[in-house]
Amino acid sequence: MKPRFPEDARLSGRGDRFRGGLIVASNREPYCHRKTPEGLRWEIPVGGVVSALDTVLRVTGGTWVAWGSGSGDMEQTDAGGRLLVPPENPAYTLRRIWLSASAEENYYHGFCNLVLWPLFHGETDRVVYLPSFWEEYEKTNRAFAEAILEECAWNSTIWIHDYHLCRVPRMIRAADQERIIAHFWHIPWPERERYDCAPHGEEILAGLLGNDLLGFQTPLYARNFMDCAAARLGAVIDDDAMTVAWDGRTTQIRTFPISTDFECFNALANSASTAARIRRIRKQHHLPRRVGLAVDRLDYTKGILQRLQALELFFQRNPEFHRRFSFIQVAVMTRSGKPYLRYRQEVEDQIAEINKKFGKADWRPIIYFGSKLERQDLVSWYRMADVAVITPLHDGMNLVAKEYVASRGDGKGVLILGRQAGAAEELTESILVDPTDIEMFATAIHRALTLSSGEKKKRMMQLRGQVQGNTIYSWVDNILDELSLLPVMKQGGKHALTHEDEIAGRLAGRDLFFCLDFDGTLAPIVEQPELAAMPDDISLLLSVLQEHHPVAVISGRRLDDIRHRVGLPGLVYAGNHGMETDNGVADVGGRAALDAFLPAARQALECLPGVEIEDKGLTVSIHFRKIAPVLLEHFFDLFQEIARKFMGEIVANEGRKVFEILPQGAPDKGSAVRQLLKEVGKGRLPVYMGDDTNDEEAFRAVREDGITVAVGGSTEAEFYLRNQGEVGKFLALLIRVSLPDGKQRHAKDEGA
């Protein structure tokens, strides 16, 4: 089986800063085991969120803590409830939590489904509360918190998900004040007036404010949370910084709109197999030329009944669409409680009534599917549908809308989207409707079916640009960036791009000297180091900068390699962490130690898939970026055993998925920067930018008198950039504040 989200260059380097791995916690597990007449089989639960988190852990390694809800789950774990997943290519650990019958009834079906779900989706009249619900919710959250702490290494980062585990952050915080904890809230957060009726509302807020970082789908939901925290707890809100301060702690509030894998849906929709499926589906279901589509979980928050009312009115008003248009309603039942059984009956009764009222022997106005569609079939329906109608009453985001857009490379589809879906804030070129305004809803359906082909294409191309520019990989990148920066932000680190005035003031009137790292700074991290390349815009910005100030590039690469990859004359180059410069090679007499170390390292480590040992003459690099996360602990044990044997002869520095091996007494980057300051930068203010632990000595060397900027953040640097993508913007900033006006305009063009 292929990974749901292939690990490709878009995720390169994203797991580097999580040395202790991520601990993800959610109610739902990513893989479950079911007992069937044919034996035990494993399944992947439905849902874009599960797929997205699985992608993250495949990159970072770590543990996923979740409720083991499958009938065969216990048979596949060890005594501690653990197993390695994914089954076909293990990359992380799944730790299953076992719930009693009472916990399942009161925690899950009770407090989660009968209290929190309707409350946060604006259906307060559906809230049902019993004291036993809260008792089991607290007890189950405690069980999750204890399991998470058991799985943590000293440097693990914890990432909790959704409304099932509101109390967990505060419980963990009580046991570990310094732990980095983040939480993503997938569903809406209501206005303060609606939240006022929440049972145990203060305890829920207090639990969530145990987090360092709390993420929401949209700015509106984030704002609503902050309002509730201020009103119910008296928390102090900083609107500019987006923080909530309460009980001696500060929680960062951010928005991260989740998305889908654009390229995956786009490629599948354009495939020959999808075209063949469309022909087969049309023939099988005797479909007319025009088709509409809705894909939902069967849930009262999805607005299915209102949609059916609008369709009934549409068919009543527009008899010319009889026999020419059918609407496909896919509604998959994922919960079995009484409210959902009643709702299913209402939906099925209404569909039957519409079909009886308008249907003919050879035509059904509404075609209903109550079971899950496989992805290939789903994409075929997306590609076939002239109009997709995604109109929840309330929804955190709604990935179906984005999947439909990603599948319409032909530009022929139209999206009708409910205003209360989180996706409506992004997908503004859809036809937006209030699902409860049945008259206007029916009119919107007619409008969608009668739009000109030019208008359809214009709207769809703009929608596709939005989804393509903000994919599931963007979501992963943004959250991992924010998580990795939490330790820096807690210690007062400053974002370089938002402190331009401060930096400009310190550089004003000074002669400057720039020292820059290469991999991860001037060039993005890639899976294969030999493919690293500096983007053209950064090359142009460096050319402008070095016309007015000396610029040095310091790298762990060989001198000839780094000079070739940068390719700019007039720069100062230092290779092998400063041991090689244009003035010669540092003589530390350490080759004998490396010659003894290399055979031992190769014998012990090269048997592990993914290990690459690079002899650079003066130093050695042991790359482990390609090692499967589940093998990392074994790799570290083997490496440490070898390194101990050569203690006193070599120095081993850990970088981003690499160990740099230097002879004892060899200069580090800090020593190299000090020497360059004497030779090239005497009397100048130094600016050092790097991204790795190997750059920390350089940060320490210049931070007292200069400016230090860490890509991805470092507690040793004064300023940070969120990721390598911001490096060009920072170089442009430096040009703006330090060069003449003409050059500044050039920098604005390149750094925009």
C-alpha positions in Angstrom: 0.0 0.0 0.0 1.3 3.5 -0.9 1.5 6.2 1.8 -1.6 8.4 1.8 0.6 11.5 1.5 3.9 10.5 -0.2 7.0 11.8 1.6 8.6 13.9 -1.0 10.8 17.0 -1.3 7.9 19.2 0.0 8.5 17.8 3.5 12.3 17.6 3.4 13.8 18.8 6.7 10.5 19.3 8.4 11.2 16.7 11.1 14.7 17.8 11.9 13.9 19.9 14.9 12.0 17.2 16.7 14.9 15.2 18.0 12.7 13.6 20.7 9.9 13.0 18.2 6.3 14.3 18.2 3.7 12.9 20.6 0.4 13.2 18.8 -2.8 12.6 20.8 -6.3 12.2 19.5 -9.5 10.3 20.2 -9.3 8.6 16.8 -6.6 6.2 15.8 -4.8 6.2 12.4 -5.0 2.4 12.0 -7.4 0.0 13.6 -7.8 -3.8 13.5 -11.2 -5.4 12.9 -12.3 -9.0 13.4 -13.9 -10.4 10.3 -15.1 -13.8 9.1 -11.9 -14.0 7.0 -9.7 -13.1 10.0 -8.1 -10.0 11.4 -7.6 -7.1 9.1 -6.4 -3.5 9.5 -8.3 -0.5 8.3 -7.6 3.2 7.8 -10.4 5.3 9.3 -12.1 7.8 7.0 -11.0 11.4 7.4 -8.6 14.0 6.0 -7.3 14.9 9.5 -6.2 11.4 10.2 -4.3 11.3 6.9 -2.7 14.6 7.6 -1.4 13.7 11.0 -0.1 10.3 9.7 1.9 12.3 7.2 3.4 14.4 9.9 4.5 11.5 12.0 6.0 9.6 9.0 8.3 12.6 8.8 9.1 13.4 12.4 8.8 10.0 14.0 7.4 9.7 17.5 4.2 8.2 19.0 0.4 8.6 18.3 -1.7 8.1 21.4 -5.3 7.2 20.6 -8.3 5.2 21.7 -8.0 1.6 20.5 -11.6 1.2 19.3 -11.2 -1.6 16.8 -12.6 -5.1 17.7 -9.2 -6.7 17.1 -6.9 -3.9 18.4 -5.8 -5.6 21.6 -4.6 -8.7 19.7 -2.1 -6.6 17.7 -0.4 -4.7 20.5 2.2 -5.5 23.1 1.5 -5.5 26.8 1.7 -1.7 26.9 -0.8 -1.2 24.1 1.9 -0.4 21.5 2.6 -1.3 17.9 4.6 0.1 15.0 2.7 1.7 12.1 2.1 2.0 9.2 1.9 -1.8 8.8 3.7 -1.8 5.4 6.5 0.6 6.3 6.7 1.3 10.1 7.7 4.9 10.9 6.3 5.6 14.3 4.6 4.0 17.4 0.8 3.8 17.9 0.0 3.7 21.6 -3.6 2.5 22.2 -5.7 3.6 25.1 -8.4 1.1 26.3 -11.8 2.5 27.3 -14.3 0.7 29.6 -17.9 0.4 28.5 -18.8 3.2 30.9 -16.1 5.5 29.5 -17.3 4.8 25.9 -20.9 5.5 26.9 -20.3 8.6 29.0 -17.0 10.1 27.8 -17.5 9.5 24.0 -21.2 9.1 23.3 -22.0 11.3 26.3 -19.9 14.4 26.9 -18.2 14.4 23.4 -21.2 13.7 21.2 -24.2 15.0 23.2 -22.6 18.0 24.9 -19.5 19.3 23.1 -20.4 18.5 19.5 -23.8 20.2 19.4 -22.5 23.1 21.6 -19.6 24.0 19.3 -21.7 23.6 16.2 -24.4 26.1 17.4 -27.0 23.4 18.1 -27.5 24.2 21.8 -31.0 22.8 21.9 -29.6 19.4 21.2 -27.2 19.5 24.2 -27.9 16.7 26.7 -25.9 16.7 29.9 -25.5 14.2 32.8 -23.0 14.4 35.7 -21.7 11.0 34.7 -20.6 12.4 31.3 -18.2 14.9 32.9 -16.9 12.3 35.5 -15.9 9.9 32.7 -14.6 12.8 30.5 -12.2 13.9 33.3 -11.2 10.3 34.0 -10.5 9.5 30.3 -8.6 12.7 29.8 -6.5 11.7 32.8 -5.8 8.3 31.2 -4.6 10.0 28.0 -2.4 12.5 29.9 -0.7 9.7 31.8 -0.1 7.7 28.7 1.3 10.7 26.9 3.8 11.3 29.7 4.8 7.7 29.6 5.6 8.0 25.9 7.6 11.2 26.2 11.3 11.5 25.9 12.8 14.5 27.8 12.7 16.6 24.6 9.5 15.4 22.9 6.9 17.9 21.8 3.2 17.1 22.5 0.5 17.9 19.9 -3.1 17.3 21.1 -6.1 17.3 18.8 -9.7 18.5 19.1 -12.5 18.6 21.6 -12.2 15.1 23.0 -9.1 16.0 25.0 -9.7 19.6 26.4 -8.5 18.8 29.9 -5.3 16.9 28.8 -3.0 20.0 28.4 -3.5 21.3 31.9 -3.1 17.8 33.4 0.3 17.4 31.6 1.3 20.9 32.6 0.7 20.1 36.3 3.2 17.2 35.9 5.8 19.0 33.7 5.9 22.8 33.7 8.6 23.1 30.9 7.0 20.7 28.4 6.2 22.1 25.0 2.4 21.4 24.4 0.3 22.4 21.4 -3.3 21.8 20.6 -5.2 22.0 17.3 -9.0 22.6 17.5 -10.6 21.2 14.3 -14.2 22.2 14.8 -15.8 25.7 15.2 -15.5 27.7 18.4 -18.8 29.5 19.1 -19.5 33.1 20.1 -19.3 34.0 23.7 -23.1 34.2 24.0 -23.5 30.6 22.9 -20.5 29.4 24.9 -22.2 30.8 28.1 -24.4 27.7 28.3 -21.5 25.3 28.2 -21.4 22.8 31.1 -18.0 23.1 32.8 -17.1 25.9 30.5 -14.4 27.3 32.8 -12.8 23.9 33.2 -12.7 23.4 29.4 -11.0 26.8 28.9 -8.6 26.3 31.8 -7.6 22.9 30.3 -6.9 24.4 26.8 -4.8 27.3 28.4 -2.4 24.7 29.6 -1.1 24.7 26.0 1.8 26.8 24.7 0.1 27.0 21.3 -3.5 26.7 20.4 -4.5 26.5 16.8 -7.9 27.1 15.1 -9.1 26.7 11.5 -10.1 30.4 11.0 -9.5 33.8 12.6 -13.1 34.0 13.6 -12.9 30.9 15.7 -9.6 32.1 17.3 -11.2 35.4 18.1 -14.3 33.7 19.6 -12.0 31.6 21.9 -10.1 34.7 23.1 -13.4 36.5 23.9 -14.7 33.5 25.9 -11.4 33.2 27.9 -11.6 36.9 28.8 -15.3 36.7 29.8 -15.3 33.4 31.7 -11.8 33.3 33.2 -10.8 37.0 33.3 -7.8 36.1 31.0 -5.7 39.0 29.6 -5.9 39.2 25.8 -3.2 40.8 23.6 -4.9 41.3 20.2 -1.7 42.3 18.4 0.4 39.4 19.6 -2.6 37.0 19.6 -1.9 35.7 23.1 -4.0 34.8 26.1 -2.4 35.2 29.6 -3.9 33.4 32.5 -2.8 31.7 35.7 0.8 32.8 35.2 1.1 31.4 31.7 0.8 32.8 28.2 -0.8 30.8 25.3 -0.1 31.7 21.7 -3.3 31.6 19.5 -2.9 31.0 15.8 -4.9 30.0 12.8 -3.9 27.1 10.5 -6.6 26.3 7.9 -6.3 22.6 7.1 -6.3 21.6 3.4 -6.0 18.6 1.1 -3.4 17.1 -1.2 -4.0 19.1 -4.4 -1.6 17.2 -6.7 -3.0 13.8 -5.6 -6.6 14.7 -6.4 -5.7 16.7 -9.5 -3.7 13.8 -11.0 -6.3 11.2 -10.2 -9.1 13.3 -11.7 -7.1 13.7 -14.9 -6.3 10.0 -15.2 -7.6 7.6 -17.9 -8.9 5.3 -15.2 -11.1 8.1 -13.8 -12.5 8.8 -17.3 -13.4 5.1 -17.7 -15.0 5.0 -14.2 -17.2 8.0 -15.1 -18.5 6.3 -18.2 -19.2 3.1 -16.2 -21.0 5.1 -13.4 -23.1 7.1 -15.8 -24.3 3.9 -17.5 -24.8 2.0 -14.2 -27.0 4.7 -12.7 -28.7 5.9 -15.9 -27.6 9.5 -15.2 -28.8 12.5 -17.2 -26.4 15.0 -18.7 -26.3 17.3 -15.7 -25.3 16.1 -12.2 -25.1 17.7 -8.8 -23.2 16.3 -5.8 -23.0 16.5 -2.0 -20.7 14.4 0.2 -21.2 14.5 3.9 -21.0 12.5 7.1 -24.6 11.8 8.1 -24.8 14.5 10.8 -27.3 17.2 11.7 -24.6 19.9 11.5 -24.2 19.2 7.7 -27.4 20.8 6.7 -28.6 17.9 4.6 -32.3 18.4 5.3 -32.1 22.1 4.4 -30.3 21.1 1.2 -33.1 18.7 0.3 -35.7 21.4 0.9 -33.8 23.7 -1.5 -33.6 20.9 -4.1 -37.4 20.2 -3.7 -38.1 23.9 -4.3 -35.7 24.0 -7.3 -37.4 21.0 -9.0 -40.8 22.6 -8.3 -39.8 25.9 -9.9 -37.7 24.5 -12.8 -39.5 21.7 -14.5 -37.2 22.1 -17.5 -34.5 20.3 -15.4 -36.7 17.3 -14.9 -34.9 14.3 -16.5 -32.0 16.6 -17.3 -30.5 16.9 -13.8 -30.0 14.5 -10.9 -28.5 15.2 -7.5 -26.2 12.7 -5.8 -26.3 12.8 -2.0 -23.6 10.7 -0.3 -24.2 10.6 3.5 -22.0 8.2 5.4 -23.2 7.3 9.0 -20.2 7.3 11.3 -22.0 7.6 14.6 -24.8 5.3 15.8 -26.5 7.2 18.6 -30.2 7.9 18.7 -29.9 11.5 17.3 -28.1 10.2 14.3 -30.5 7.3 13.7 -33.4 9.7 13.8 -31.6 12.1 11.5 -30.9 9.4 9.0 -34.6 8.4 8.9 -35.6 12.0 8.3 -33.1 12.3 5.4 -34.2 9.1 3.8 -37.9 9.9 4.2 -37.4 13.4 2.6 -35.4 11.9 -0.3 -38.2 9.3 -0.9 -40.8 12.1 -0.9 -38.9 14.2 -3.4 -38.4 11.2 -5.7 -42.1 10.2 -5.4 -43.2 13.8 -6.1 -41.0 14.5 -9.2 -39.5 11.2 -10.3 -40.3 9.3 -13.4 -39.9 5.6 -14.4 -36.6 6.4 -16.1 -35.3 9.3 -13.8 -34.7 9.9 -10.1 -34.2 13.5 -9.0 -32.2 12.4 -5.9 -29.8 9.4 -5.9 -28.7 8.5 -2.4 -25.6 6.6 -1.2 -25.3 5.7 2.5 -22.0 4.0 2.4 -18.4 5.2 2.0 -17.0 5.7 -1.5 -13.5 4.7 -2.3 -11.2 7.5 -3.3 -11.2 6.6 -7.0 -15.0 6.5 -7.1 -15.2 9.8 -5.1 -12.9 11.6 -7.5 -15.0 10.3 -10.4 -18.1 11.8 -8.9 -16.2 15.1 -8.3 -15.1 15.2 -11.9 -18.5 14.4 -13.2 -20.5 16.8 -11.0 -21.6 20.1 -12.7 -22.2 21.5 -9.3 -21.0 20.5 -5.8 -23.2 21.7 -3.0 -21.3 21.8 0.4 -23.6 23.6 2.8 -23.1 22.7 6.5 -24.9 24.7 9.1 -21.6 24.9 10.9 -18.2 23.3 10.0 -14.6 23.8 11.1 -13.3 23.7 7.6 -14.8 21.1 5.2 -12.2 19.3 3.0 -14.8 18.0 0.6 -15.1 21.5 -0.9 -11.3 21.7 -1.4 -11.2 18.1 -2.8 -13.8 19.0 -5.4 -11.9 22.1 -6.5 -8.6 20.1 -6.7 -10.4 17.6 -9.0 -11.7 20.1 -11.5 -8.8 20.8 -13.7 -11.2 21.1 -16.6 -12.6 24.3 -15.1 -16.2 23.2 -15.7 -17.6 22.7 -12.1 -19.3 25.2 -9.9 -19.0 25.1 -6.1 -22.0 26.2 -3.9 -20.6 26.7 -0.3 -22.4 27.4 2.9 -21.2 30.6 4.6 -20.8 28.8 7.9 -18.2 26.4 6.6 -14.6 27.4 7.6 -13.6 27.0 3.9 -15.9 29.9 3.0 -13.2 32.3 4.3 -10.8 31.0 1.7 -13.0 29.9 -1.2 -14.6 33.2 -2.0 -15.2 32.5 -5.7 -17.7 29.8 -4.8 -21.4 30.7 -4.7 -21.9 31.4 -1.0 -25.3 30.7 0.5 -27.1 30.7 3.9 -28.3 27.0 4.0 -31.4 28.0 6.1 -32.6 30.5 3.5 -34.4 27.9 1.3 -35.6 30.4 -1.3 -32.2 31.9 -2.0 -30.6 28.4 -1.8 -32.9 27.1 -4.6 -32.1 30.2 -6.6 -28.3 29.5 -6.2 -28.7 26.0 -7.5 -30.4 27.3 -10.6 -27.7 30.0 -11.0 -24.9 27.4 -10.7 -26.5 25.3 -13.5 -27.0 28.2 -15.8 -23.6 30.1 -15.5 -21.8 30.7 -18.7 -18.8 28.4 -19.4 -16.5 31.5 -19.2 -17.8 32.5 -15.8 -17.5 28.9 -14.5 -13.9 28.6 -15.7 -12.9 32.0 -14.3 -14.4 31.1 -10.8 -12.9 27.6 -10.8 -9.4 28.7 -11.8 -9.4 31.2 -9.0 -10.6 28.6 -6.5 -7.9 26.1 -7.8 -5.2 28.7 -7.3 -6.3 29.2 -3.7 -6.3 25.4 -2.9 -3.1 24.7 -4.8 -1.3 27.5 -2.9 -2.5 26.2 0.5 -2.3 22.4 0.5 -2.0 19.8 3.2 1.8 20.3 2.9 1.3 24.0 3.7 -0.7 23.1 6.8 2.0 20.6 7.9 4.8 23.1 7.2 3.2 26.0 9.0 2.4 24.0 12.1 5.8 22.3 12.3 7.4 25.7 11.9 5.3 27.1 14.8 5.9 24.1 17.0 9.7 24.2 16.5 9.7 27.9 17.4 7.9 27.5 20.7 11.0 27.1 22.8 12.5 30.2 21.2 9.4 32.3 21.6 9.0 31.3 25.2 12.5 32.7 25.8 11.7 36.0 24.1 13.0 35.3 20.6 12.1 38.0 18.0 10.9 37.5 14.5 13.4 39.3 12.3 10.8 40.3 9.6 8.6 42.0 12.2 11.4 43.9 13.9 12.7 45.8 10.8 12.8 49.1 12.6 15.0 47.8 15.4 17.4 46.1 13.0 17.5 49.2 10.8 18.4 51.3 13.9 21.2 49.0 14.9 22.7 48.9 11.4 22.4 52.6 10.6 25.7 54.2 9.9 27.7 51.1 10.5 30.1 49.2 8.3 28.7 45.7 8.1 30.1 42.1 7.7 27.7 39.3 6.8 28.4 35.6 7.6 26.0 33.2 6.2 25.5 29.4 6.5 24.5 27.4 3.3 22.4 24.3 3.8 19.1 25.3 5.4 19.9 29.0 5.2 20.9 30.1 1.7 19.7 26.8 0.2 16.6 24.7 1.2 17.2 21.3 2.9 16.9 18.4 0.5 16.8 14.7 0.9 20.0 14.3 -1.1 22.7 16.8 0.0 24.4 16.6 -3.4 21.2 18.1 -4.9 21.2 21.2 -2.7 21.0 24.5 -4.8 20.7 28.1 -4.0 17.5 29.7 -5.4 18.0 32.4 -8.1 16.4 35.2 -6.0 18.8 34.6 -3.2 21.8 34.6 -5.5 20.7 37.9 -6.9 20.2 39.4 -3.5 23.7 38.2 -2.4 25.1 39.9 -5.5 23.6 43.2 -4.5 24.6 42.9 -0.9 28.3 42.0 -1.6 28.7 45.1 -3.8 28.6 47.2 -0.7 29.6 44.9 2.2 31.9 41.9 2.6 29.9 38.6 2.6 31.3 35.3 3.9 29.6 31.8 3.4 30.6 29.3 6.0 29.6 25.7 5.5 30.3 22.2 6.6 30.8 21.3 3.0 34.3 21.1 1.4 35.6 24.5 0.2 35.5 23.6 -3.5 32.0 22.3 -3.1 30.6 25.4 -1.4 32.4 27.7 -3.8 30.9 25.9 -6.7 27.3 25.8 -5.3 27.2 29.5 -4.4 29.0 30.4 -7.6 29.5 34.1 -6.8 32.9 35.7 -7.3 34.0 38.2 -4.6 32.6 36.4 -1.6 34.7 34.9 1.2 34.3 31.2 1.4 35.0 28.9 4.4 34.5 25.1 4.1 34.6 22.2 6.6 33.2 24.5 9.3 36.0 27.0 8.8 39.0 24.6 8.6 39.4 25.4 4.9 39.5 29.0 3.8 41.0 31.0 0.8 44.1 31.4 3.0 44.7 27.7 3.4 43.9 24.7 5.6 43.9 24.7 9.4 46.6 22.2 10.5 45.2 20.3 13.5 46.9 17.0 12.7 43.7 15.0 13.0 43.6 12.9 9.9 45.0 9.8 11.7 42.0 9.9 14.1 39.6 10.1 11.3 41.3 7.3 9.4 40.9 5.1 12.5 37.3 6.2 13.1 36.0 5.7 9.5 36.3 1.9 9.2 34.7 1.4 12.6 31.8 3.7 11.7 31.3 2.1 8.3 31.3 -1.4 9.8 28.7 -0.5 12.5 26.4 1.9 10.7 26.3 1.3 6.9 24.3 -1.8 7.5 21.4 0.4 8.5 19.3 1.5 5.4 19.5 5.3 4.9 22.9 5.9 6.5 25.4 7.8 4.3 29.0 8.4 5.5 30.8 11.2 3.7 34.6 11.7 3.9 35.4 15.3 3.3 39.1 15.1 3.9 39.4 17.3 7.0 36.1 16.2 8.5 33.5 13.4 8.2 29.7 13.7 7.9 27.4 10.9 8.9 24.0 11.6 7.3 20.9 9.9 8.7 18.1 11.9 7.1 16.9 8.8 5.2 16.8 6.4 8.1 13.2 5.3 9.0 12.2 7.0 12.2 11.6 3.7 14.0 15.3 2.9 13.5 16.7 6.2 14.8 17.0 5.1 18.4 19.0 2.0 17.4 21.2 4.2 15.1 21.9 6.7 18.0 22.8 3.8 20.3 25.3 2.4 17.7 26.8 5.8 17.0 27.3 6.7 20.7 29.0 3.3 21.3 31.5 4.1 18.5 32.0 7.7 19.5 32.9 6.7 23.1 35.7 4.5 21.8 37.3 7.5 20.1 36.7 10.0 23.0 39.6 12.5 23.2 40.5 11.9 19.5 37.4 13.3 17.7 34.5 15.7 18.4 31.0 14.7 17.2 28.5 17.6 16.7 24.9 16.8 15.9 23.3 18.9 13.2 20.1 18.6 11.2 20.0 14.8 10.6 23.8 14.6 10.4 26.7 14.1 12.8 29.8 16.2 11.9 33.0 14.4 13.0 36.0 16.7 13.6 39.4 16.0 14.9 40.0 17.0 18.5 41.1 20.6 18.5 39.6 21.5 15.2 38.0 25.0 15.0 34.3 25.3 15.0 32.2 27.9 13.2 32.5 30.2 16.2 36.3 30.2 15.8 36.0 30.6 12.1 33.8 33.7 12.5 36.2 35.3 15.0 39.1 34.7 12.6 37.1 36.2 9.7 36.2 39.2 11.7 39.9 39.8 12.3 40.9 39.3 8.6 37.9 40.7 6.7 35.4 42.3 9.1 37.6 44.3 11.5 35.7 47.3 12.8 32.5 46.1 11.2 29.2 45.0 12.8 28.8 41.3 12.2 25.5 39.8 11.1 25.4 36.0 11.3 22.6 33.8 9.9 22.4 30.0 10.2 19.9 27.2 10.9 21.6 24.4 12.8 23.1 23.5 16.1 26.5 23.7 14.4 25.8 27.4 14.0 25.3 28.0 17.7 29.0 28.6 18.4 28.9 31.3 15.7 25.8 32.9 17.3 27.7 33.0 20.6 30.7 34.5 18.9 28.9 37.6 17.5 25.7 38.1 19.5 27.3 40.5 22.0 28.3 43.0 19.4 26.4 41.9 16.3 23.0 40.6 15.1 22.3 36.8 15.1 19.4 35.3 13.1 18.5 31.6 13.3 16.4 30.1 10.5 13.9 28.0 12.4 14.9 29.6 15.7 17.6 29.0 18.3 17.8 30.0 21.9 21.4 31.1 21.1 20.2 33.7 18.5 18.4 37.0 19.2 16.2 36.9 16.1 14.6 34.1 14.2 13.1 33.4 10.7 10.2 30.9 10.6 11.8 28.8 7.8 14.2 28.9 4.9 11.5 30.5 2.7 11.9 33.7 4.7 15.6 34.0 4.0 15.1 35.9 0.8 12.8 38.4 2.5 15.4 39.0 5.3 18.2 39.6 2.8 15.9 42.1 1.0 15.3 43.7 4.4 19.1 44.0 5.0 19.5 45.7 1.6 16.6 48.1 2.2 18.0 49.3 5.5 21.7 49.4 4.5 22.0 50.3 0.8 21.3 53.4 -1.4 17.8 53.9 -2.7 18.3 52.4 -6.1 19.5 49.2 -4.7 16.7 49.2 -2.2 14.2 49.1 -5.0 15.9 46.1 -6.5 15.7 44.4 -3.1 12.0 45.0 -2.8 11.4 43.4 -6.2 13.5 40.3 -5.4 12.2 39.8 -1.8 8.5 40.4 -2.4 
